[in-house]
Amino acid sequence: MRVAWTALDGGLWRLRMRLDAGEDLAGTVTDGHPVELATDTCHVRLPARAGDAGPSGAGSSGAGSSGAGTPPGEVHPDLLALAAWTVVAPWTRRRVVFDRPISAELAAAFESGWGVEAGPVGGGPPRAAGDRLAISYSGGADSAAVAAILPDAPLIHFRRVGHPRVPNRWTHYRSDVLAALANDTGRDVTIVESDLEFLLRSPRPGYPEHHAVMAGAVLLADAMDLGGVALGYEIGSRWLGGGRYVHRYTPDNPMWSGHGPWGRLFAAAGLPLVLPVGGISEAMTMRVALGSELRDQVRWCLRGDGAGPCGRCGKCLYKELIQAAIERRPMSTAITADRPVARKWQQPPPYGGQEMIEYGCAHIPNIDDTPFARAAGYLRATPESTAWLERCYPPAVEEIPARWRGAIAAVMERDFGFMDADDVKRVESWGGR
């Protein structure tokens, strides 16, 4: 794989890739999901200055000093390489050649994590970490919970825009609404626009790697003096396998563990991944988000307009289950069990995100009158059997970089308390029952 960045006018960066012999349009994401390439070029538009919201609205300035050893206004080659890798990793087989020399330390992280030869390798030092922690902010409950826990951290929001050569086959996705809600938080918000999701011919427009949502944050890391990026991945995504790793404890999660290939690569670029809510469940992140001053801007639905979520998609159904559970009320949904979006819950487990299905079924009064009735019958969860999902898993805090660990640990202790030995065993035996 060969990749090159070109800086254009108006803060626009163009990434072009060229496949090597033996590489083809079919690729595989880190979590094993197949993808197919549609085009060889994408763009990322950065605001005129960090903290500016760009075309979507006005934000406050959050610009910091440039990273050590990087002239103001420029981007360290290691950051350019990292941002490119979040896009091209699924299609790279044996080597990746960048258009600028990278540090030996970053090249070593490519080799140890993927067995990929990365270069050219120059004599320059690796990028030095900055002093600030920014939040990769989607506006959903998980990232809103992180924003509530870290009230002084700037927010970086990724907004999908159209691609000049690829038609938009997902026009119901309202990126404009999500960006407007991010601006309405009143926080220090930087909106980055990109068409990189249109690189995929299949399965549909989407991130080539989950980490591509941070491409803008990576390119802005020097300008914003960043020493880490915080994300809203919770215990299900980090430790219990998430939606694609079904029902399995994943301490070595290759996408989000600090010692995994992505964690080591980001750290080598002076930008470690930070998961402030990695030890608590989606139910608890929703409780935090909806109990915070950001409540009115929380939006997990990708289809809704300015009036609110659509109420018809699978994500709305799933999140209504969780919200009703934390509020200890009956579900409110027009979706019935015979709808395609509810089909999976009519089958026996295991389910992706099963811990939250158990939690919802255990706490919703009218569960037998909902699309989750059959799942409830299979799972037979109770408030007692799901109580561990209201506490924090200690190893998740231990893997947070030391400079931010103390403040986050204090919030976890105060608001949730830490799991005891029996709770920890439930986490670490997940998938083995």
URWO-V41130 format. One record per run of one state. SS is the DSSP state (~ for helix, > for strand, _ for the rest). FROM is the first residue (numbers start at 1). LEN is the number of residues. If there is no record, write none. Layout:
SS | FROM | LEN
SS | FROM | LEN
//
This chain:
_ | 1 | 1
> | 2 | 6
_ | 8 | 1
~ | 9 | 3
> | 12 | 7
_ | 19 | 7
> | 26 | 3
_ | 29 | 5
> | 34 | 4
_ | 38 | 3
> | 41 | 5
_ | 46 | 8
~ | 54 | 3
_ | 57 | 20
~ | 77 | 15
_ | 92 | 3
> | 95 | 8
_ | 103 | 1
~ | 104 | 11
_ | 115 | 2
> | 117 | 5
_ | 122 | 10
> | 132 | 5
_ | 137 | 4
~ | 141 | 9
_ | 150 | 5
> | 155 | 6
_ | 161 | 14
~ | 175 | 9
_ | 184 | 5
> | 189 | 6
_ | 195 | 1
~ | 196 | 4
> | 200 | 3
_ | 203 | 7
~ | 210 | 10
_ | 220 | 6
> | 226 | 5
_ | 231 | 4
~ | 235 | 4
_ | 239 | 22
~ | 261 | 8
_ | 269 | 3
> | 272 | 3
_ | 275 | 7
~ | 282 | 9
_ | 291 | 4
~ | 295 | 3
_ | 298 | 7
> | 305 | 1
_ | 306 | 2
> | 308 | 1
_ | 309 | 5
~ | 314 | 13
_ | 327 | 13
~ | 340 | 7
_ | 347 | 7
~ | 354 | 10
_ | 364 | 3
~ | 367 | 3
_ | 370 | 3
~ | 373 | 7
_ | 380 | 7
~ | 387 | 4
_ | 391 | 1
> | 392 | 1
_ | 393 | 1
~ | 394 | 5
_ | 399 | 3
~ | 402 | 14
_ | 416 | 2
> | 418 | 1
_ | 419 | 2
~ | 421 | 8
_ | 429 | 5
//
